[in-house]
Amino acid sequence: MDHPSDSFSYSPLNPEAAEIRLLTILPDKNGKDPVRCTLQTVSLNNSPQFEALSYVWGTVVEKVQILVDDIPFQVTTNLKAALQCLRHSRKKRLIWIDFICIDQNNVKEKNTQLPLMGRIYKDATSVVAWLGPINPNMEQTMSMIKRRESSLAGILQDVRQITRPRSRKNRRDTMGSILDAIQGFLDIVSAPYWGRIWTFQEYYLPEKLPVCMVGNIPFTLPALVDLGRHFSEILAPFVGNLDKVAPRVGDAADIEYHQKLLSRVKEARQRLAQSNPMQDFAHDIAASRKSLSSFADVLDLTVQRQCSNPLDRFYALYSMVDGVQEKYPVDYEYTADEVALQITLWILVYEGLDFVFNMFHFYDGPHGNILGNPSPSWVPNYRDSTSRSRFRYKDIDKSLQDWEQKDYMTNLSLLPGKYVLRFWARRVGRTRIVYKFPEETVEIARRILDAVKEPASQWGNGVDEANMTERLVWGFLARGEMQQEFAINDVLNALEQLASSPDDFSESTQSSKLVKQLLRNLASLAGMTVFQLTDCPTGGFGIGIGHIQEGDLLILSGKMMNPIALRDSGFRNTDEGVVHYRMVGNVFVEGIAEDQKEHPTPLLAEIKGGKYEEFRIL
């Protein structure tokens, strides 16, 4: 990053005194004057009164000028817009803003200031979450939130306007304003703010719920989320009253306007039916405020959030869990691989490494574990969550779980230049590759139907032919909730229709719940590897990530929800000659799930009867 200004110079801070800088935004009566601020140094130990800003930097390539202590200072365009919205007309505003209050070009200062950020956001009298500039649609959303007050009465007033005996134009205008408000809501929930890593702790840590702002209009997140939950019922009367806004016969312009209105209603309904990232975030925040002590959980909650510096994947979350930054202080001289190893060691010692294996994949591809990633193979890829990639399968039978596992503790040993994970688990079997699922959804459906036609003995597991069709289909589609919601014959019919006549899937067909879930589950199978189990008397089958190979060893610890594949690394300790493995990836093995316990398979009994072994993993 370029220095904010060639002529601006920061005074040094004393880390021992927990010193920080605070920015005073000077008032502007007409809102048109240049942004003017001053900086001062304070100690957090003296309990200063100040606000803190949570926001997104925006691009650092294009900069604009403000004045700090009457000296030109370059900031991002997004920050300048925030400052213009934050400044009062008559009084000063004292606030902490990272971009200005930390010398961003001083690595040593960043290493001491970033660990204080948790304390800053906790100690601030209030935190302002500025989401970005406002647009006309967002203004409609803010007006609707204001009208709602504590009930639906305010919103439903707009809806009732449509059914009243008013002119077609008035009804259309009312519908248009509500659709504008919905678009504004969608603009807010898709704001970059919700997708950045730093904003998670900034929103979570304050004692009081932060005040959100678009432009200079404040609101609370619960009010926005609550509004979003009711938009579907707000739209419902539109569909039943569209005849009251029908176009005039023969009026081409009026017909075109009406078609656009119908299109907007349809689009709004579709987008509201999709996953709402901001609402998911609100749910995560609510859960986090109750209890959040595991760094692995924090990493899982934030896996989809972005950061410019890969080190911030971890450093931006340090304040969320006590003790991490004391054990491994912030240091931007490290590489991302080095910090990922530090975090994995922390989780191993203080949280339990087996559990994090349920939450994240391992590195894949040409730079992955198998082909020489510099980190140990047991360091997960903290950017690839099993839940977000839909690889978090059914829970295994509880009889296979031993969360205490006191006699078989995972630990580390050291060889020259190597960390060796000593991992206790039971053998499941080895893989015999059947095929890899293609990328095309239609071809995936055809592969599943072909598998159903194979004799039961092809898949082993000691199952008779009577229930093998069901076992195969639910095994391949195990990641969704389809088994609880749909009959097997309905799923097979949908697969047959998709495989034989993909072009006949009309829009109405695709809107059905079954087909939506089926298409989603099939797409997530692309590139996955189907295998049979060998080296176990009963046989069986399963699915693994793309780089599973012939002969990989599958193991299951008492704290894992699904097995993991290992591969012989070729390394031997000359003193012992013991095989040292590398972790390959997560796998699903059919027949050992908790929801199959009423009809236990021979494979389940075989694994339960197996002994724990120590596996050494590089």
C-alpha positions in Angstrom: 0.0 0.0 0.0 1.2 3.5 -0.8 1.8 5.8 2.1 -1.3 7.9 2.8 0.6 11.1 2.2 4.2 12.1 1.4 3.9 14.9 3.9 2.1 13.1 6.7 4.1 11.6 9.5 2.7 9.4 12.4 4.0 9.9 15.9 5.1 6.6 17.5 2.8 4.6 19.8 3.8 3.0 23.1 2.6 -0.7 22.9 3.4 -1.2 26.6 0.8 1.5 27.5 -1.8 0.1 25.0 -1.7 3.4 23.1 -3.9 3.9 20.1 -4.8 6.9 17.9 -8.3 8.4 17.7 -9.7 10.5 14.9 -11.8 13.5 15.5 -14.1 14.3 12.5 -14.7 18.0 12.5 -18.3 19.2 11.9 -19.6 20.6 8.6 -22.7 22.8 8.6 -23.6 22.5 4.9 -22.2 19.0 4.1 -20.2 20.2 1.2 -16.9 21.2 2.8 -13.8 19.0 2.5 -13.5 16.3 5.2 -11.3 17.6 8.0 -10.0 15.6 10.9 -7.5 15.6 13.7 -5.5 12.7 15.3 -4.7 12.3 19.0 -3.0 9.5 21.0 -4.7 7.9 24.0 -4.2 4.9 26.2 -6.8 2.2 26.4 -5.8 1.8 30.0 -7.4 5.2 30.7 -10.8 4.1 29.5 -11.3 6.8 26.8 -14.8 7.4 25.4 -14.9 6.9 21.6 -16.8 5.2 18.8 -15.4 2.6 16.4 -16.1 2.2 12.7 -16.7 -1.1 11.1 -16.6 -0.8 7.3 -15.1 -2.1 4.1 -12.0 -0.3 2.7 -12.9 -0.8 -0.9 -10.2 -0.6 -3.6 -6.9 0.8 -2.4 -5.8 1.6 -6.0 -7.9 4.7 -6.3 -7.5 7.2 -3.5 -9.0 10.6 -2.7 -7.9 13.3 -0.4 -9.0 14.5 3.1 -7.2 16.6 5.6 -5.8 15.2 8.8 -4.2 17.8 11.1 -4.5 20.2 8.1 -2.2 17.9 6.1 -3.4 16.2 2.9 -4.1 12.5 3.6 -5.0 9.9 1.0 -7.9 7.5 1.8 -10.1 5.1 -0.2 -13.1 6.5 -1.9 -15.3 4.2 0.3 -13.8 5.6 3.5 -14.2 9.2 2.4 -17.9 8.5 1.7 -18.2 7.0 5.2 -16.6 10.1 6.8 -18.9 12.4 4.9 -21.9 10.4 6.2 -20.5 10.2 9.8 -19.7 13.8 10.4 -22.1 16.0 12.3 -23.3 19.4 11.3 -22.4 21.1 14.6 -20.4 18.9 16.9 -17.2 16.9 16.6 -17.2 13.1 16.4 -14.4 11.0 18.1 -14.0 7.7 16.4 -11.4 4.9 15.8 -10.9 4.0 12.1 -8.2 1.4 11.3 -7.1 2.9 7.9 -6.2 6.2 9.5 -5.5 5.4 13.1 -2.9 2.6 12.2 0.1 3.4 10.1 -0.6 0.8 7.4 2.9 0.9 6.1 4.5 0.2 9.4 4.6 -3.6 9.8 6.0 -3.4 13.4 3.1 -1.1 14.4 0.5 -3.3 12.8 1.9 -6.3 14.7 1.2 -4.4 18.0 -2.0 -2.6 17.0 -4.0 -5.4 15.5 -3.9 -7.5 18.7 -5.6 -4.4 20.4 -8.5 -4.4 17.9 -10.6 -6.8 20.0 -10.2 -4.5 23.0 -11.0 -1.5 20.9 -14.3 -2.8 19.6 -15.2 -4.1 23.1 -14.4 -0.8 24.8 -15.9 1.5 22.3 -19.1 3.3 23.5 -20.7 2.3 20.3 -19.8 0.7 17.0 -21.1 1.9 13.7 -21.3 -0.6 10.9 -21.3 1.5 7.7 -22.5 -0.7 4.8 -21.9 1.8 2.0 -23.6 4.7 0.1 -27.4 4.7 -0.1 -29.4 4.4 -3.3 -33.1 5.2 -3.9 -34.2 1.6 -3.5 -32.5 1.5 -0.1 -34.2 4.7 0.9 -37.5 2.9 0.3 -36.4 0.0 2.5 -35.4 2.4 5.3 -38.8 4.1 5.0 -40.5 0.7 5.3 -38.5 -0.2 8.3 -39.4 3.1 10.0 -43.2 2.6 9.2 -43.2 -1.0 10.6 -42.4 0.1 14.1 -43.1 -2.9 16.3 -45.7 -4.7 14.1 -46.7 -5.6 10.6 -49.3 -2.8 10.5 -47.0 -0.3 8.8 -46.1 -2.7 6.0 -49.5 -4.2 5.5 -50.8 -0.7 5.1 -49.0 -0.6 1.7 -50.4 -3.9 0.8 -54.0 -2.9 1.6 -53.6 0.1 -0.7 -53.5 -2.3 -3.7 -56.9 -3.9 -2.9 -58.6 -0.6 -2.3 -60.8 1.0 -5.0 -58.1 3.3 -6.4 -56.9 4.1 -9.9 -54.7 1.6 -11.8 -51.9 4.1 -11.7 -52.0 4.5 -7.9 -52.0 0.7 -7.4 -49.1 0.4 -9.8 -47.1 3.1 -8.0 -47.7 1.4 -4.7 -46.6 -2.0 -6.1 -43.6 -0.3 -7.6 -42.5 1.3 -4.3 -42.8 -2.0 -2.5 -40.8 -3.7 -5.2 -38.2 -0.9 -4.9 -38.0 -1.6 -1.2 -37.4 -5.3 -1.8 -34.7 -4.4 -4.3 -33.1 -2.1 -1.7 -33.3 -4.9 0.9 -31.5 -7.2 -1.5 -28.9 -4.5 -2.2 -28.2 -4.2 1.5 -28.0 -7.9 2.2 -25.5 -8.4 -0.7 -23.3 -5.4 0.4 -19.6 -6.3 0.4 -19.6 -5.6 4.2 -21.2 -8.9 5.0 -18.5 -10.8 3.0 -15.3 -9.5 4.6 -13.4 -11.3 7.3 -12.6 -8.3 9.5 -16.2 -7.2 9.8 -17.1 -10.5 11.6 -15.2 -9.8 14.8 -16.0 -6.1 14.5 -19.7 -6.8 14.6 -19.5 -9.7 17.1 -17.2 -8.2 19.8 -19.1 -5.0 21.0 -21.2 -5.4 24.1 -24.0 -3.5 22.4 -25.4 -4.4 19.0 -23.7 -2.2 16.4 -25.7 0.5 14.7 -25.9 -0.2 10.9 -25.9 2.6 8.4 -26.5 3.0 4.7 -25.5 6.5 3.7 -26.3 8.5 6.7 -29.5 6.6 7.7 -29.1 4.3 10.8 -31.0 1.0 11.4 -30.5 -2.2 13.3 -29.8 -5.6 11.9 -32.7 -7.3 13.6 -35.1 -4.8 12.1 -33.8 -5.5 8.6 -33.8 -9.3 9.1 -37.4 -9.2 10.4 -38.5 -7.1 7.4 -36.9 -9.6 5.1 -38.8 -12.5 6.7 -42.1 -10.8 5.9 -41.5 -9.8 2.3 -43.0 -13.0 0.9 -46.4 -12.4 2.6 -46.2 -8.8 1.4 -45.8 -10.0 -2.2 -48.6 -12.6 -1.9 -51.5 -10.1 -2.5 -49.8 -8.9 -5.7 -50.4 -12.2 -7.4 -54.1 -12.2 -6.4 -54.7 -8.7 -7.5 -52.8 -8.4 -10.7 -56.1 -8.1 -12.6 -56.6 -4.7 -10.9 -53.5 -3.3 -12.6 -54.1 -5.0 -16.0 -52.9 -3.0 -19.0 -55.3 -1.2 -21.3 -56.2 -3.3 -24.3 -54.3 -2.2 -27.4 -52.0 0.2 -25.5 -48.6 -1.1 -26.4 -46.7 1.1 -24.0 -49.1 0.1 -21.1 -48.7 -3.5 -22.0 -44.9 -3.3 -22.0 -45.0 -1.5 -18.6 -47.3 -4.2 -17.2 -44.9 -6.9 -18.4 -42.0 -5.2 -16.7 -44.0 -5.1 -13.5 -44.8 -8.8 -13.7 -41.2 -9.5 -14.4 -40.1 -7.6 -11.3 -42.6 -9.4 -9.1 -41.3 -12.8 -10.4 -37.7 -11.8 -9.9 -38.3 -10.5 -6.4 -40.0 -13.8 -5.4 -37.2 -15.9 -6.8 -34.5 -13.9 -5.1 -36.2 -13.8 -1.8 -36.5 -17.6 -2.0 -32.8 -18.0 -2.4 -30.4 -18.3 0.6 -30.0 -14.9 2.3 -26.3 -14.5 3.2 -27.1 -11.6 5.6 -29.8 -13.5 7.4 -27.3 -16.5 7.7 -24.8 -14.0 9.2 -27.4 -12.7 11.6 -28.1 -16.3 12.7 -24.4 -16.9 13.1 -24.0 -13.7 15.2 -26.9 -14.7 17.4 -25.3 -18.1 18.0 -21.9 -16.6 18.5 -23.1 -14.1 21.1 -24.3 -17.0 23.2 -21.2 -19.1 23.2 -18.1 -19.1 21.0 -14.9 -20.5 22.5 -13.5 -22.7 19.7 -11.2 -21.2 17.0 -12.3 -24.0 14.7 -15.9 -22.9 15.0 -14.9 -19.3 14.3 -13.0 -20.4 11.2 -16.0 -22.5 10.0 -18.4 -19.6 10.5 -16.2 -17.2 8.5 -15.1 -19.6 5.7 -16.8 -17.7 2.9 -15.5 -14.3 4.0 -12.8 -12.6 2.0 -9.6 -10.7 2.9 -6.8 -9.2 0.8 -4.0 -10.6 2.9 -4.2 -14.4 3.4 -2.8 -13.9 6.9 -5.9 -12.0 7.9 -7.9 -15.3 7.5 -6.5 -16.0 11.0 -5.4 -12.6 12.4 -8.8 -11.0 11.8 -10.3 -13.6 14.2 -7.7 -13.6 16.9 -9.8 -11.5 19.3 -12.6 -14.0 19.1 -11.0 -16.7 21.2 -8.9 -16.1 24.3 -5.3 -17.1 24.4 -4.5 -17.5 20.7 -2.7 -14.3 20.1 -0.7 -14.7 23.3 0.5 -18.1 22.1 1.1 -17.0 18.5 1.5 -13.2 18.3 0.5 -11.4 15.2 3.5 -11.2 12.8 3.1 -10.2 9.2 6.5 -11.5 8.3 5.1 -15.1 8.5 3.7 -16.9 5.5 0.0 -18.1 5.4 1.2 -21.7 5.5 3.2 -21.0 8.7 0.3 -19.3 10.4 -2.1 -22.1 9.3 0.3 -24.6 11.0 0.3 -22.5 14.2 -3.5 -22.4 14.3 -3.7 -26.2 13.7 -1.2 -26.8 16.6 -3.4 -24.5 18.8 -6.5 -26.5 17.9 -4.7 -29.8 18.5 -3.6 -28.8 22.0 -6.6 -26.8 23.2 -9.6 -28.0 21.2 -9.0 -31.4 19.7 -7.8 -31.9 16.1 -10.1 -34.8 15.3 -13.1 -32.4 15.4 -11.6 -29.9 13.0 -11.1 -32.8 10.5 -14.9 -32.9 10.3 -15.2 -29.3 9.4 -12.6 -28.7 6.7 -11.2 -30.4 3.6 -7.5 -30.9 3.0 -5.5 -29.3 0.2 -6.4 -30.6 -3.2 -4.9 -30.2 -6.7 -1.3 -29.8 -8.0 -0.3 -27.9 -4.8 -2.1 -30.2 -2.5 -0.9 -32.6 0.2 -0.2 -35.4 -2.1 2.1 -33.4 -4.4 4.1 -31.6 -1.9 2.3 -28.8 -0.1 4.9 -27.3 2.3 2.6 -27.7 5.3 2.1 -31.1 6.9 -0.7 -33.0 5.2 -2.8 -32.9 8.4 -3.1 -29.1 8.3 -6.6 -28.5 6.9 -7.5 -26.1 4.1 -9.2 -23.5 6.2 -10.7 -22.0 3.1 -12.7 -25.1 2.2 -15.4 -26.0 4.7 -17.1 -29.4 4.4 -20.5 -27.7 5.2 -20.2 -25.0 2.5 -19.0 -27.5 -0.1 -21.9 -29.8 0.9 -19.5 -32.6 1.8 -20.7 -32.8 5.4 -22.5 -36.1 5.2 -24.8 -37.9 7.6 -23.5 -38.4 11.1 -22.0 -41.9 11.7 -23.6 -44.3 14.1 -23.1 -43.1 17.6 -21.8 -46.5 18.7 -18.7 -45.8 16.6 -18.1 -42.5 18.4 -15.9 -42.2 21.5 -15.6 -38.5 22.3 -13.5 -39.2 25.4 -11.1 -41.7 23.8 -8.9 -41.3 26.8 -6.6 -44.2 26.0 -5.9 -43.0 22.5 -4.8 -39.4 22.5 -3.7 -37.6 19.3 -0.3 -36.0 19.8 2.8 -34.9 17.9 6.4 -36.1 17.6 9.3 -34.5 15.8 11.6 -35.8 13.3 14.3 -33.7 11.6 12.4 -31.1 9.6 9.1 -32.9 10.1 6.0 -32.8 12.4 4.6 -36.2 12.8 0.9 -36.5 13.9 0.4 -39.7 16.0 -3.2 -40.4 15.3 -5.3 -43.2 16.8 -8.1 -44.7 14.7 -9.7 -47.9 13.4 -9.3 -49.3 9.9 -12.3 -49.2 7.6 -10.7 -50.7 4.5 -9.0 -49.7 1.3 -10.4 -48.1 -1.9 -11.0 -49.8 -5.2 -11.9 -47.0 -7.7 -15.1 -47.5 -9.7 -15.3 -44.2 -11.5 -15.3 -40.5 -11.0 -18.5 -38.6 -11.4 -18.5 -36.4 -14.6 -19.1 -32.6 -14.4 -22.5 -32.6 -16.2 -25.6 -33.1 -14.0 -27.3 -35.2 -16.6 -24.4 -37.6 -16.8 -24.2 -37.8 -13.0 -27.9 -38.9 -13.0 -27.2 -41.5 -15.6 -24.2 -42.9 -13.6 -26.5 -43.3 -10.5 -29.1 -45.1 -12.6 -26.5 -47.4 -14.0 -25.2 -48.2 -10.5 -28.7 -49.1 -9.4 -28.9 -51.7 -12.2 -25.7 -53.5 -11.0 -26.1 -56.7 -8.9 -26.0 -56.1 -5.2 -22.9 -58.2 -4.9 -21.0 -55.6 -7.0 -21.1 -53.3 -4.0 -20.6 -55.8 -1.1 -21.6 -54.8 2.4 -23.5 -58.1 2.8 -26.8 -56.6 1.7 -29.4 -58.4 -0.3 -30.8 -57.1 -3.5 -34.1 -56.0 -2.0 -32.9 -52.8 -0.5 -29.7 -52.1 -2.5 -31.4 -49.6 -4.9 -32.5 -47.5 -1.9 -29.1 -47.8 -0.3 -27.3 -46.7 -3.4 -29.5 -43.7 -4.2 -29.5 -42.4 -0.6 -25.8 -43.1 -0.4 -25.1 -40.9 -3.4 -27.5 -38.2 -2.2 -26.6 -38.5 1.5 -25.7 -34.9 1.9 -29.2 -33.5 1.6 -32.5 -33.9 3.5 -34.1 -35.7 0.6 -34.4 -39.1 2.3 -36.6 -37.6 5.0 -38.8 -35.7 2.5 -39.3 -37.8 -0.6 -40.1 -41.4 -1.6 -37.4 -43.4 -3.3 -39.6 -44.0 -6.4 -40.3 -40.3 -6.8 -36.5 -39.7 -6.8 -35.9 -42.5 -9.3 -38.6 -41.1 -11.6 -37.0 -37.7 -11.5 -33.6 -39.2 -12.2 -35.0 -41.1 -15.2 -36.7 -38.0 -16.5 -33.5 -35.9 -16.2 -31.4 -38.6 -17.7 -33.7 -39.4 -20.7 -35.1 -35.9 -21.5 -33.1 -33.2 -19.9 -34.5 -30.6 -22.4 -38.1 -31.4 -21.3 -37.5 -30.1 -17.8 -39.9 -27.2 -18.0 -39.8 -24.1 -15.8 -42.7 -25.5 -13.7 -41.0 -28.8 -13.2 -37.8 -27.1 -12.1 -39.7 -25.1 -9.5 -40.7 -28.3 -7.7 -39.0 -28.9 -4.3 -37.8 -32.4 -5.2 -36.2 -31.3 -8.5 -34.5 -28.3 -6.9 -32.9 -30.4 -4.2 -32.1 -33.2 -6.6 -30.3 -30.8 -9.0 -28.4 -29.2 -6.2 -27.3 -32.5 -4.8 -26.3 -33.9 -8.2 -24.2 -30.8 -9.0 -22.3 -31.2 -5.8 -21.2 -34.7 -6.8 -19.3 -33.4 -9.8 -15.7 -34.7 -9.8 -16.2 -36.9 -6.8 -14.8 -40.5 -6.8 -17.0 -43.5 -6.2 -15.1 -46.5 -4.7 -15.7 -50.0 -3.4 -14.2 -51.1 -0.1 -11.6 -53.8 -0.1 -9.4 -55.4 2.6 -12.5 -55.9 4.7 -14.7 -59.1 4.7 -18.0 -57.4 4.1 -17.0 -54.9 1.4 -19.0 -51.7 0.9 -18.9 -48.5 -1.1 -18.5 -44.8 -0.7 -17.6 -41.4 -2.2 -14.5 -39.3 -1.8 -13.0 -36.1 -3.1 -11.4 -36.1 -6.5 -7.9 -37.2 -5.7 -8.8 -40.5 -3.9 -6.8 -43.2 -5.6 -6.7 -47.0 -5.8 -5.5 -48.6 -2.6 -5.9 -45.5 -0.3 -6.4 -46.6 3.3 -9.6 -45.4 5.1 -9.5 -44.8 8.9 -12.0 -43.6 11.5 -11.3 -42.1 14.9 -13.8 -42.0 17.7 -14.2 -38.3 17.3 -14.8 -38.1 13.6 -18.1 -37.9 11.8 -16.7 -39.6 8.6 -13.6 -41.5 7.6 -10.4 -40.0 6.2 -8.3 -41.4 3.4 -4.5 -41.9 4.0 -1.8 -42.7 1.5 1.7 -44.2 2.1 4.1 -41.3 1.9 7.1 -43.5 1.1 9.0 -42.2 4.1 10.4 -44.6 6.6 12.1 -43.8 9.9 15.3 -45.8 9.6 15.2 -46.6 13.3 11.7 -48.1 13.3 10.8 -48.7 9.6 7.2 -47.6 10.4 4.9 -46.5 7.6 4.3 -42.8 7.6 1.2 -41.6 5.8 -0.1 -38.4 4.3 -3.7 -37.4 4.6 -5.6 -37.4 1.3 -9.1 -36.2 2.1 -12.5 -36.7 3.5 -14.7 -39.7 2.4 -18.2 -40.9 3.0 -18.7 -44.7 3.6 -22.2 -46.0 3.2 -23.7 -48.3 5.8 -22.4 -46.7 9.0 -24.7 -43.8 9.4 -26.7 -43.1 12.5 -30.0 -43.2 10.6 -29.3 -46.7 9.5 -28.9 -48.1 13.0 -32.3 -49.9 12.9 -30.9 -52.1 10.1 -27.2 -52.4 11.1 -24.9 -53.6 8.3 -22.1 -56.1 8.7 -19.7 -53.3 7.9 -20.8 -51.4 11.0 -20.3 -54.5 13.2 -16.9 -55.1 11.7 -15.6 -51.6 12.3 -16.9 -51.7 15.9 -15.0 -54.9 16.5 -11.8 -53.4 15.1 -8.9 -52.3 17.3 -7.5 -48.8 17.5 -4.1 -48.4 15.9 -1.6 -45.5 15.9 -1.1 -44.0 12.5 1.9 -41.7 11.9 1.0 -38.9 9.5 3.4 -36.4 7.9 
